[in-house]
Amino acid sequence: MTSRIRPKPLVLLLALLGAGYAVADEAQPLTVIAINGGRPSSLPTQIPTTIEGITGPQIEERINALDSEDALKYLPSLNVRKRYVGDYDHAVLASRASGTGNSARSMVYADGILLSNLLGNGATYTPRWGLVTPEEIERVDVLYGPFSAAYAGNSVGAVVDYMTRMPTRFEAHFKLTGFGQAFQQYGTDAHYFGKQGSAAIGDRHGAWSWWLDLSRLDSNGQPIAYANKLTSKGVPGSAGLPVTGALADRNPVNQDWLILGATNQIHTIQDHAKVKLAYDVSPVLRASYTLGWWKNDAERHSDSYLRDAAGNAVYTGDAMNRINVGGKTYTLVASDFAPSVGDLEHLMHGLSLKSHSKGVFDWEVAASLYDYHRDLVRTPTVLVADAQTNGQGNITDMGGSGWNTLALKGTWRPDGMVGAHIVDFGVQRDSAKLRTHVFSSGDWLHAVDGAPVSDFNGDTRLESLFAQDTWRIAPAWKATLGARFEHWQAFDGQIGAKGKLLPFTDRSATAWSPKAALAWRATDDWTMKASTGRAVRNPTAAELFQGAIVDGKIVYTDPNLKAEKSWTSELTAERLNADSSLRATLFHEVTRDALYSQPLTPTVNTIQNVGKIRTTGVEFSHQADNVLLPGLAISDSLTYADSRIVANDAFPASVGSLQPRVPRWRANFLAAYQANAQWSGTYGVRYSGKQYGTLDNSDPNGNTYTGVSKFLVMDVRARYRIDAHWTASAGIDNLNNAKYWAFHPYTQRTLVAELKYDL
C-alpha cells in the first residue's frame, strides 16, 4: 500500500519510516509523529500535522515515474502541473487551498536542501524537480498545512521532503527508459518520443559513505501553445496573403478565434549529476555534503497550420506580415510562431553537521546554495520559421540568480527519551537574489551581449527564530505549542529599460506566527487531532520589483504590496490498525491580502492584494492491505474544497467567485497487486473537478487553449522481476487518452517501458 506516515505502534511505524528514523517516544506512539535521524532532512523531530508519504520501492513498483514530482501523483489533495516529461519551468505544486498558479505557497526540499524557487510566484518559478531523480528517492513525505513552527509562511499549502539514498554497503543501479505518445489536438496529429538513462553507484567504508547519481533525459514534448487570432480583430477586405488551414474555435471566455498553428513543441535534453558524501564523526554525529549539477539544452519549435495557394507552410504572410483568412485580414507578429533556445546550467550545494544521539540534546547546522550558473533563453523578435534562422532577437539572461539558506536547529529533551517535553528550536536565514537582464542583438542564436532592453533585479531576506514544545499532558494526550518570529527585508530592487536603471524603495517587516496542536488517543484504534497555525507569506522579488518606466518614473507597480496572511485549522479523526487506515480531516483557511495578478488599468495587470479568500473543505484518506485477496493493496482519497474570494477592493467583480485553479472536488485511487515474487501490477485513477483560471470566473470554457478543465485520468503499470538483478516494467499514463488543460494541454496517452539492473 502507499505508505502513509501516521502515528502507529512502534513496529509498524519503523517499517514505514525505514532504518533512518526512530521513534522518540515509545510509550505514547499515537499522538504526535516523531522523527529523529542522522540523515539530512528538512523535517522537525515532532510533526503536529497531517503527513502522507511513499517509499522509493513503492514508487518503483507502482508509478510510471519519469520525473521526481511523479512520486506525488496519488497523494491526497496534491496536483503537479506537469505538462510533459521533463517539464522544467511550469510544474507547479497545488494543494488543498492553493492552485497551480501559486508556486510560493508550498515548499520542496531534498535532503534538507531547498528546491522551491522563491524568486517569484507562478508558473515560471517552480521547484527545481530536476535536481532529484526518481531512482535515487528513498522516500518522500508531505506535510499538510502551516502547523510546524520550523517552516516559513510558504509552507501554508504543503511541505514536500525528499530523502534520497545513502548506501550501507556497495551497490550499483542502471536503468533505461523509453516513452512515447500519440498526440492529436487541433491540426496536430503526431507521435512524440523520449528516452532516459540513469546510473548510480555508492558504498560505505567505515565512517565514510558516498553516492554518485548520473542521468540523462532526452524528451520531445507535445506542442503546449497555439498561435491564435480573435475573429473580431480581423479587418474585412482582400489585403494580405490568402491562406487556408486556420481552425475555428472558441477561447475560454467563449469568444470566436482562429487557431493558426502549434507552438512551443519542446525538445529538452537534461543532464543530471549528484555527488553525496557523509562522514560519521562519531556514532551520533554525521557530516554531509551534496553537490548537484543540472544542465538543460532546450529548443521550442512551431508548426504553422496555414498554407498558401501552392500548399507551402506560411509563417510570415505578405511583405507586411499580413494574412487573409476567409475575407478578413490579420497581421502576424513575431511572438505568434517564435521559436526559442534555452541554455541552462544550475548548481546546488548542501552542507550539514547533525547530531542524532536521541538523548537530552541534539543539534544541527545546515547550509545550502542554489546557483543559476548559466541561464540564457534566446527568442527572435522578427518572424522566422524555425530555430535555425538567425536575425534580430532578445536574449534573457538570469545568470547570477539563486538562493541560499543557513539554519541552526536544536532538539531538547529535558528528561531524555521518557520526558514529558520535547522542544524543537532554531534560527534560520533564507536569502534570494533575482537577476534578469534582457538584451537585443542581430544574432539572436549566438550573441553573448547586446543593446539593453530591460532589467529586473532585487534581493529578499528572511531571518527567523522558532520554538516548538511537544508536551505529553497525560497518557492519552499530547499538545504542541509553537511560535515563529520573522524579520523580512527586500532591498536593492531595480528596474531598467534601454540601459536606464531606477531603484525601488527598500522594504522590511516583522511578523509572528503562532502554532498549536492537540492530539487525543480515544481508543486503541482511534485518534483525534486538532491543529491551527498562522502563516505569513512575504512577497517574492519578482512580485515586488515589477512594473515599467514611463517618463522617467516607475509605474504599474504597488509600492505598498502586503504579505499574505493565512490562518489555517484542521480537525482530524483517524483510525489505524495493522493493515488499514482511515482518516477524515476538516480544514478551514482564511487568507488575507492574497497575492494575485489582477487589473490595475483596463490594459495592464499587476500583482495586487486580494482582500480575503476563505476555504472550507474535507479530506478523506483510506488505505488497506490484502483487500479481497492476499497481495492486493488499495489507497484512495477524496477532497472537497469550497475556496472563494469574499473581499477584493481592487477587483470587485471577483467577489463571490471560486479561487482560480482550486477545484471543488479531487480524488485519487491506486490499486496495487503483488501476484507473486515476480509479477506486480497497479491501476490508478486521478480526478479533478471544474476549475477556473480567472479571478472573476469569467472563463467557463475550460476545454480549449488557455482554459483550465476538469479531468479523469487512468494509469496502469506492470512489473516483472526477471532475476535477482534484472527488472522490466511497462506502463501507460492516461490510458483513457483524456484531453485536458491547465492553460496548456497535458500529455495524452503515453506508453512507458523500463529495464533496470541492480547489483
C-alpha positions in Angstrom: 0.0 0.0 0.0 1.1 3.6 -0.4 2.9 4.5 2.8 1.1 7.0 4.9 3.3 8.0 7.8 1.0 8.5 10.8 1.3 7.7 14.5 1.2 3.9 14.8 2.5 1.2 17.1 6.3 1.1 17.2 6.8 -1.9 14.9 4.6 -0.6 12.1 5.9 2.9 12.4 9.5 1.7 12.0 8.5 -0.4 9.0 7.1 2.7 7.3 9.8 5.1 8.2 12.8 2.8 7.5 16.1 2.4 9.3 17.0 6.0 9.1 14.3 7.1 11.6 13.5 6.2 15.2 10.5 7.0 17.4 11.3 9.5 20.2 8.5 8.3 22.5 7.7 4.6 22.5 5.2 4.9 25.4 2.9 7.2 23.5 3.1 6.4 19.8 -0.3 7.7 18.8 -0.3 11.4 19.4 2.5 13.2 17.5 4.7 11.8 14.8 8.4 11.8 15.9 11.3 11.7 13.5 14.9 11.7 14.7 17.5 10.6 12.1 21.1 11.2 11.4 20.3 11.9 7.8 19.9 15.4 6.4 16.2 16.3 6.2 14.0 19.3 6.5 11.7 17.5 8.9 11.5 18.6 12.5 11.6 15.9 15.1 8.0 16.4 16.1 5.3 16.9 13.4 1.9 18.2 14.7 0.0 17.9 11.5 -1.3 15.5 8.8 1.6 13.8 7.0 1.5 11.4 4.0 4.3 9.6 2.3 5.6 7.0 -0.1 8.8 5.0 -0.2 11.2 4.6 -3.1 10.4 0.9 -3.6 6.7 1.7 -3.8 7.4 4.4 -6.3 9.4 2.0 -8.4 6.8 -0.8 -8.2 3.6 1.3 -8.7 4.2 4.6 -10.5 5.4 5.4 -14.0 7.8 7.8 -12.5 9.8 9.7 -15.2 10.3 12.9 -13.0 10.7 13.2 -9.3 7.4 15.0 -9.0 5.6 11.9 -10.3 6.1 10.4 -6.8 3.3 12.7 -5.6 0.7 11.6 -8.2 -1.6 9.7 -5.8 -1.2 11.5 -2.5 -4.3 13.3 -1.2 -5.2 16.8 -2.4 -2.0 17.3 -4.4 -1.6 18.0 -8.1 1.6 18.9 -10.0 1.0 20.8 -13.2 3.5 18.7 -15.2 2.7 19.2 -18.9 5.2 16.8 -20.5 8.1 14.6 -19.4 10.9 16.9 -18.3 8.7 20.0 -17.7 11.2 22.2 -16.0 9.5 25.6 -15.8 5.8 25.1 -15.2 5.4 22.1 -12.9 3.7 24.0 -10.0 2.6 22.0 -7.0 -1.1 22.6 -5.9 -2.5 21.7 -2.5 -5.9 21.9 -0.7 -6.4 25.6 -0.9 -3.7 26.7 -3.4 -3.9 26.3 -7.1 -1.3 25.6 -9.8 -0.5 29.3 -10.2 0.7 29.7 -6.6 4.2 28.1 -6.5 5.3 30.2 -3.5 2.6 28.6 -1.3 4.5 25.3 -0.9 8.0 24.3 0.0 10.0 21.4 -1.5 13.2 20.1 0.0 15.7 17.3 -0.9 17.9 16.1 1.9 17.3 19.4 3.7 18.2 21.5 0.7 15.5 24.0 -0.5 14.4 23.2 -4.1 11.4 25.6 -4.1 12.1 28.6 -6.3 11.0 31.5 -4.2 12.4 34.1 -6.5 8.8 34.5 -7.7 5.4 33.1 -7.6 3.8 31.4 -10.6 4.3 29.0 -13.5 7.9 30.1 -14.2 9.1 29.8 -10.6 8.6 26.1 -10.0 10.6 23.8 -7.7 13.8 22.5 -9.2 12.5 19.0 -9.6 15.3 18.1 -11.9 17.8 18.1 -9.0 16.2 14.8 -7.8 15.8 11.7 -10.0 13.1 9.1 -9.3 15.8 6.4 -9.0 17.6 8.0 -6.1 14.5 8.6 -3.9 14.5 6.6 -0.6 11.2 8.1 0.4 9.2 11.3 0.1 7.0 12.9 2.8 4.4 15.6 2.6 3.3 17.8 5.5 -0.1 19.5 5.0 -0.6 23.0 6.3 1.5 25.6 8.2 1.3 23.8 11.6 5.0 23.4 12.3 7.0 26.4 13.6 10.1 25.1 11.8 8.9 26.4 8.4 8.3 29.8 6.9 4.9 31.0 5.7 5.5 29.5 2.3 4.5 26.2 4.0 0.9 27.3 4.1 -0.1 24.7 1.4 2.3 21.9 1.9 5.9 20.9 2.6 7.5 18.1 0.5 10.6 16.5 1.8 12.6 14.1 -0.5 15.1 11.8 1.2 17.5 10.3 -1.2 19.5 7.1 -1.0 22.7 6.7 1.0 24.3 3.3 1.0 25.2 1.0 3.9 27.2 -1.3 1.5 28.4 -1.3 -2.1 25.5 -1.0 -4.5 25.1 0.0 -8.2 22.0 0.6 -10.3 21.4 1.1 -14.0 18.2 2.0 -15.7 17.0 2.6 -19.3 13.5 4.0 -20.1 11.7 4.8 -23.3 8.4 6.6 -23.7 6.1 7.9 -26.4 2.7 9.4 -27.0 0.3 9.8 -30.0 -0.9 13.4 -29.7 -3.9 14.9 -31.5 -5.1 18.4 -31.0 -6.4 21.0 -33.5 -4.3 20.5 -36.6 -1.6 18.4 -34.9 -1.5 14.6 -35.3 1.9 13.3 -34.5 3.9 11.0 -32.2 6.5 12.3 -29.7 9.1 10.1 -28.1 11.8 10.3 -25.5 14.3 8.3 -23.6 16.1 8.4 -20.3 19.1 6.6 -18.9 20.5 6.7 -15.3 23.3 5.1 -13.3 24.0 5.2 -9.6 26.8 3.8 -7.5 27.6 4.0 -3.8 29.4 2.4 -1.0 30.3 2.7 2.7 33.8 2.3 4.2 33.9 2.6 7.9 32.8 6.1 8.8 32.7 7.2 5.2 29.8 6.7 2.8 29.4 8.1 -0.7 26.9 8.2 -3.6 27.1 9.1 -7.2 24.0 9.5 -9.4 24.0 10.3 -13.1 21.1 10.6 -15.5 20.2 12.0 -19.0 16.7 12.8 -20.2 16.0 13.3 -23.9 12.4 14.3 -24.3 10.2 15.5 -27.1 7.1 17.0 -25.6 3.9 17.8 -27.5 3.0 21.3 -28.5 1.8 23.3 -25.5 0.8 26.6 -27.1 -1.1 27.7 -30.2 -0.9 30.8 -32.3 -4.3 32.4 -32.4 -6.3 35.5 -33.6 -9.6 36.7 -32.3 -12.1 36.6 -35.2 -13.4 40.0 -34.1 -9.9 41.6 -34.8 -10.0 40.6 -38.4 -10.4 43.5 -40.9 -12.8 42.8 -43.8 -11.2 43.1 -47.2 -8.8 41.4 -49.6 -5.4 42.6 -48.1 -2.9 40.1 -47.0 -1.7 36.7 -48.3 -4.6 34.4 -48.9 -4.2 31.3 -46.7 -6.1 28.2 -45.7 -5.7 25.9 -42.7 -6.8 28.2 -39.9 -9.2 26.4 -37.5 -12.3 27.9 -35.9 -12.5 27.6 -32.1 -13.7 29.4 -29.0 -11.4 30.7 -26.3 -12.1 30.3 -22.6 -14.5 33.2 -22.5 -16.3 31.8 -25.5 -15.1 34.3 -28.0 -14.6 33.1 -31.6 -10.9 32.8 -32.5 -8.8 31.1 -35.1 -6.1 28.6 -34.3 -3.2 29.3 -36.7 -0.7 26.7 -35.6 1.0 24.8 -32.9 3.9 26.3 -31.0 6.2 25.5 -28.1 6.9 21.9 -29.1 9.8 21.4 -26.7 12.8 19.2 -27.2 14.7 19.1 -23.9 17.9 17.3 -23.1 18.6 17.4 -19.4 21.8 16.1 -17.7 21.9 15.5 -14.0 24.8 14.6 -11.7 24.9 14.4 -8.0 27.7 13.5 -5.5 26.9 12.9 -1.9 29.5 12.4 0.9 28.9 11.6 4.5 31.3 11.1 7.4 30.3 9.8 10.8 32.5 12.0 13.1 31.2 9.9 16.0 28.4 7.3 16.5 26.0 10.2 17.0 27.4 13.0 14.8 27.3 13.0 11.0 28.8 15.5 8.5 27.2 15.5 5.0 27.9 17.3 1.7 25.9 17.3 -1.5 26.8 18.7 -4.9 24.2 18.7 -7.6 24.5 19.7 -11.2 21.8 20.1 -13.8 22.1 21.1 -17.4 19.3 21.7 -19.9 19.5 22.3 -23.6 16.0 23.1 -24.8 14.5 24.1 -28.2 10.9 25.2 -28.8 9.6 24.6 -32.3 6.5 25.8 -34.1 4.3 24.3 -36.8 2.0 26.6 -38.8 -1.3 25.2 -40.0 -1.5 27.9 -42.6 -1.0 27.1 -46.3 -0.7 29.3 -49.3 -2.1 28.6 -52.7 0.8 26.3 -53.5 0.4 24.3 -50.3 3.5 25.8 -48.6 3.5 26.4 -44.9 3.1 30.1 -44.1 4.9 31.8 -41.2 5.3 35.4 -42.3 2.4 36.4 -44.6 2.9 39.1 -47.3 5.6 41.8 -47.2 3.7 43.5 -44.3 3.2 40.2 -42.4 -0.5 40.1 -43.2 -2.6 37.0 -44.0 -6.1 36.8 -45.3 -8.5 34.2 -43.9 -12.0 34.0 -45.4 -12.0 37.6 -46.5 -10.5 39.1 -43.3 -7.0 40.4 -42.8 -4.9 39.6 -39.8 -1.3 40.7 -39.0 1.2 38.2 -37.8 3.7 39.3 -35.1 7.0 37.7 -34.1 5.5 36.1 -31.0 2.9 34.1 -33.0 5.3 31.4 -34.2 8.5 32.4 -32.4 10.9 29.5 -31.6 13.3 29.8 -28.7 16.5 28.2 -27.5 17.4 27.6 -23.8 20.9 27.1 -22.4 20.7 26.4 -18.6 23.2 25.1 -16.1 22.4 25.2 -12.4 24.4 24.1 -9.4 23.3 23.1 -5.9 25.4 22.7 -2.7 24.3 21.4 0.6 26.3 21.0 3.8 25.2 19.8 7.2 26.6 18.7 10.6 24.0 16.9 12.6 23.9 15.0 15.9 21.4 12.2 16.5 22.0 10.9 20.0 18.3 11.0 20.8 19.4 11.9 24.3 18.9 15.2 26.2 20.1 17.4 23.4 20.6 17.1 19.6 21.6 19.9 17.2 22.2 20.6 13.5 23.9 23.2 11.4 22.9 23.2 7.7 23.6 25.5 4.8 22.6 25.3 1.1 23.2 27.3 -2.0 21.3 27.1 -5.4 23.0 29.0 -8.2 21.8 29.9 -11.7 25.3 29.4 -13.0 24.1 30.0 -16.6 20.5 30.7 -17.7 20.0 32.0 -21.2 16.8 32.0 -23.2 17.0 33.2 -26.8 13.9 34.4 -28.8 13.7 36.1 -32.2 11.8 39.4 -32.5 11.2 39.0 -36.2 9.1 36.4 -37.9 11.2 33.2 -38.6 10.1 29.7 -39.4 12.5 27.7 -37.2 15.2 27.9 -34.6 18.0 27.7 -37.2 17.1 31.0 -38.9 19.2 33.9 -37.4 18.3 37.5 -37.2 17.2 40.1 -34.7 16.1 38.8 -31.3 16.2 39.2 -27.5 18.2 37.2 -25.0 17.0 36.8 -21.4 19.9 36.2 -19.0 19.1 35.1 -15.4 22.7 34.2 -14.6 23.6 35.1 -11.0 20.1 34.5 -9.7 19.6 32.0 -6.9 19.1 31.5 -3.2 21.0 30.3 -0.1 19.9 29.1 3.3 21.5 28.8 6.8 19.9 27.1 9.7 21.0 26.2 13.3 18.5 23.8 14.9 18.3 22.0 18.2 16.1 19.5 20.0 16.0 19.5 23.8 14.5 16.6 25.8 14.7 17.8 29.5 14.2 14.3 30.8 15.7 12.3 27.9 13.6 9.8 25.9 10.9 9.5 28.6 10.4 13.2 29.3 7.1 15.0 29.1 8.5 17.7 26.9 10.4 17.7 23.6 11.4 21.1 22.4 12.5 21.9 18.9 14.0 25.4 18.3 16.2 27.2 15.8 17.4 30.2 13.9 17.2 30.4 10.1 18.2 32.8 7.4 16.9 32.4 3.8 18.2 34.8 1.1 17.0 35.1 -2.6 18.7 37.0 -5.4 16.8 37.8 -8.7 18.8 38.9 -11.7 17.0 39.3 -15.0 18.8 41.1 -17.9 17.3 41.2 -21.3 19.4 42.5 -24.3 18.9 42.6 -28.0 21.1 41.5 -30.8 21.1 40.9 -34.6 22.5 37.5 -33.8 19.8 36.0 -31.5 21.2 32.5 -31.8 24.7 33.3 -30.6 25.1 36.7 -29.0 26.6 37.0 -25.5 25.8 40.7 -25.2 23.9 43.5 -26.9 21.8 46.5 -26.5 19.9 46.6 -23.2 16.2 46.1 -23.3 15.1 45.6 -19.7 16.4 44.6 -16.3 14.6 43.4 -13.1 16.9 42.9 -10.1 16.3 42.6 -6.4 17.1 40.7 -3.2 14.9 39.4 -0.4 16.0 38.0 3.0 14.1 36.3 5.8 15.6 35.9 9.2 13.6 33.7 11.6 13.5 32.3 15.2 11.3 29.4 16.1 10.5 27.2 19.1 8.0 24.4 19.4 7.3 22.3 22.6 5.6 18.9 22.3 4.1 18.2 25.7 2.7 15.0 27.0 -0.1 16.2 29.2 -1.5 12.8 30.1 -1.0 9.2 28.9 -3.6 9.7 26.1 -3.0 13.4 25.4 -0.3 15.5 23.7 -0.2 19.2 23.0 2.2 21.1 20.7 2.7 24.8 21.1 5.0 26.8 18.9 5.7 30.2 17.5 7.8 31.7 14.8 9.2 35.2 14.6 10.3 36.5 11.2 12.1 39.6 10.0 11.8 40.1 6.3 13.7 42.5 4.0 13.5 43.4 0.3 16.3 45.5 -1.0 18.5 46.6 -4.0 15.4 46.4 -6.2 16.0 47.8 -9.7 14.0 48.1 -12.9 15.7 49.1 -16.2 14.7 50.0 -19.7 17.2 50.5 -22.5 20.1 50.7 -20.0 18.5 53.2 -17.6 18.1 51.7 -14.1 15.7 53.1 -11.5 15.7 51.9 -7.8 12.8 50.6 -5.8 12.4 51.6 -2.2 13.7 49.1 0.3 11.1 47.2 2.4 11.1 45.4 5.7 8.6 43.9 8.0 8.3 41.6 11.1 5.6 39.0 11.9 4.7 36.5 14.5 3.2 33.1 13.5 1.8 31.1 16.5 1.1 27.4 16.1 -0.9 24.9 18.3 -2.0 21.3 18.1 -3.7 18.8 20.4 -3.9 15.0 19.9 -6.0 12.5 21.9 -5.8 8.8 21.7 -9.5 8.0 22.2 -9.2 4.2 21.8 -6.6 1.7 20.7 -7.6 2.4 17.1 -8.9 6.0 17.1 -7.0 9.2 17.4 -8.4 12.8 17.3 -6.2 15.7 16.4 -6.8 19.4 16.1 -4.2 21.9 14.7 -4.2 25.6 14.0 -1.5 27.9 12.7 -0.8 31.3 11.2 1.4 31.7 8.1 2.8 34.9 6.7 3.9 34.5 3.0 6.0 37.6 2.1 6.1 38.9 -1.5 8.9 37.4 -3.6 11.4 39.6 -5.5 9.6 39.1 -8.8 6.3 40.2 -7.3 7.8 43.3 -5.7 10.2 44.5 -8.3 7.9 44.7 -11.3 6.4 47.4 -13.5 7.6 49.7 -16.2 9.4 53.0 -16.7 7.3 55.9 -18.1 8.6 59.4 -18.3 11.5 58.5 -16.0 9.2 57.0 -13.3 8.3 53.5 -12.2 4.7 52.8 -12.9 2.3 49.8 -12.9 3.5 48.6 -9.5 2.1 48.6 -6.0 4.6 50.2 -3.6 2.5 49.1 -0.6 2.2 45.5 -1.5 1.4 43.5 1.6 2.3 39.9 2.7 -0.2 37.2 2.5 -1.5 36.3 6.0 -3.3 32.9 6.5 -5.0 31.3 9.5 -5.4 27.5 8.8 -7.1 25.0 11.0 -7.9 21.3 10.7 -9.7 18.7 12.8 -8.8 15.0 12.1 -10.3 11.7 13.1 -8.1 8.8 12.3 -8.5 5.0 12.6 -5.3 2.9 12.4 -4.7 -0.8 12.7 -2.1 -3.2 11.4 -3.3 -3.4 7.8 -5.6 -0.4 7.2 -6.2 3.2 8.0 -8.9 5.7 7.6 -8.7 9.4 8.0 -11.2 12.3 7.8 -9.9 15.9 8.0 -12.0 19.0 8.2 -9.9 22.1 7.1 -10.6 25.8 7.1 -8.3 28.6 5.9 -8.7 32.3 5.7 -6.1 34.2 3.7 -6.0 38.0 3.8 -4.1 40.1 1.2 -3.5 37.1 -1.1 -1.1 38.0 -3.9 -2.6 37.7 -7.4 -2.1 39.4 -10.7 -5.2 41.5 -11.4 -6.3 44.5 -13.4 -4.6 47.8 -12.5 -5.9 49.6 -15.6 -8.1 48.3 -18.4 -5.0 47.2 -20.3 -2.4 46.4 -17.5 -2.4 43.6 -14.9 0.0 43.7 -12.0 0.5 41.9 -8.6 -2.0 43.3 -6.1 -3.5 42.1 -2.8 -6.9 40.3 -2.8 -8.7 41.3 0.4 -9.8 37.9 1.7 -10.1 34.3 0.4 -11.9 31.7 2.5 -11.6 28.0 2.0 -13.5 25.3 3.8 -13.4 21.6 3.0 -13.0 18.0 4.0 -10.4 15.4 3.0 -10.9 11.6 3.3 -7.9 9.2 3.0 -8.1 5.4 3.1 -5.7 2.6 2.6 -5.8 -1.2 3.2 -3.7 -4.2 2.6 -4.8 -7.6 1.5 -8.2 -6.4 0.3 -10.4 -9.2 -1.0 -7.3 -11.4 -1.7 -3.8 -11.6 -0.5 -1.4 -9.2 -2.2 -3.9 -6.6 -3.1 -3.5 -3.1 -1.6 -5.7 -0.1 -2.1 -5.1 3.5 -1.5 -7.7 6.2 -2.2 -8.6 9.8 -1.2 -11.4 12.3 -1.8 -11.2 16.0 -1.2 -13.9 18.7 -1.3 -12.9 22.3 -1.0 -15.0 25.4 -1.3 -12.5 28.2 -1.9 -14.0 31.7 -2.5 -12.9 35.3 -2.8 -15.0 37.1 -0.2 -13.4 40.6 -0.4 -11.4 42.3 -3.1 -11.5 46.1 -3.4 -9.0 46.0 -6.3 -11.4 43.9 -8.4 -14.9 43.9 -7.0 -16.2 41.7 -9.9 -14.3 38.8 -8.4 -16.1 38.7 -5.0 -18.0 35.5 -4.6 -16.0 33.7 -7.3 -14.1 30.5 -6.7 -10.3 30.9 -6.2 -8.5 30.2 -9.5 -7.4 26.6 -10.1 -8.8 25.2 -6.8 -11.4 22.7 -7.8 -14.2 21.7 -5.5 -13.6 18.0 -5.9 -10.4 16.0 -6.2 -10.0 12.2 -5.9 -7.2 9.6 -6.3 -7.4 5.8 -6.4 -4.5 3.3 -6.6 -4.8 -0.4 -6.5 -1.6 -2.5 -6.4 -1.5 -6.2 -6.7 1.5 -8.4 -5.9 0.7 -11.6 -7.8 3.8 -13.5 -6.8 7.5 -12.8 -6.2 8.0 -11.9 -9.9 4.8 -10.1 -11.0 3.1 -7.0 -9.7 0.7 -4.6 -11.3 -1.1 -1.3 -10.5 -4.2 0.6 -11.7 -4.6 4.2 -10.8 -7.2 6.9 -11.3 -6.8 10.7 -10.8 -9.7 13.1 -10.9 -10.0 16.9 -10.6 -13.3 18.8 -10.9 -14.2 22.0 -12.7 -11.7 24.9 -12.3 -11.4 28.5 -13.4 -8.3 30.4 -14.4 -9.5 33.9 -13.7 -10.3 35.7 -10.5 -13.9 36.5 -11.6 -14.5 33.0 -13.1 -15.2 34.6 -16.5 -13.7 31.7 -18.4 -16.4 28.9 -18.4 -14.9 27.1 -21.4 -12.0 25.1 -19.9 -11.6 22.6 -22.9 -9.5 24.9 -25.1 -6.1 26.6 -25.2 -5.5 28.8 -22.1 -8.5 27.2 -20.4 -8.5 25.1 -17.2 -10.5 21.9 -17.4 -11.6 19.1 -15.2 -10.1 15.7 -15.8 -10.3 12.0 -15.2 -7.1 10.1 -16.0 -6.3 6.4 -15.6 -2.8 4.9 -15.4 -1.6 1.3 -15.4 1.8 -0.4 -14.7 3.1 -3.9 -14.7 6.5 -5.0 -13.3 8.3 -8.3 -13.7 11.4 -9.3 -11.7 13.4 -11.4 -14.1 16.0 -12.5 -11.6 17.9 -11.1 -8.6 19.4 -8.3 -10.7 17.1 -7.6 -13.7 13.7 -6.0 -13.6 11.4 -5.0 -16.5 8.4 -2.7 -16.3 5.8 -1.3 -18.7 3.0 1.1 -18.2 0.6 3.6 -19.7 -0.2 7.0 -18.3 -3.5 8.5 -19.4 -4.8 5.1 -20.5 -8.2 6.6 -21.4 -6.5 9.3 -23.6 -8.2 12.2 -21.9 -7.7 15.6 -23.3 -7.4 18.1 -20.5 -5.9 21.6 -20.0 -4.2 23.8 -17.4 -3.7 26.8 -19.8 -1.6 24.3 -21.8 -2.6 20.8 -22.9 -1.4 17.9 -20.8 0.1 14.8 -22.3 -2.2 12.3 -24.0 -1.9 8.5 -23.8 1.8 7.8 -23.0 3.5 4.4 -23.1 6.5 3.8 -20.8 8.9 0.9 -20.8 11.8 0.4 -18.4 14.7 -2.1 -17.9 16.7 -1.9 -14.7 19.7 -3.7 -13.3 20.5 -3.7 -9.6 23.8 -5.0 -8.3 
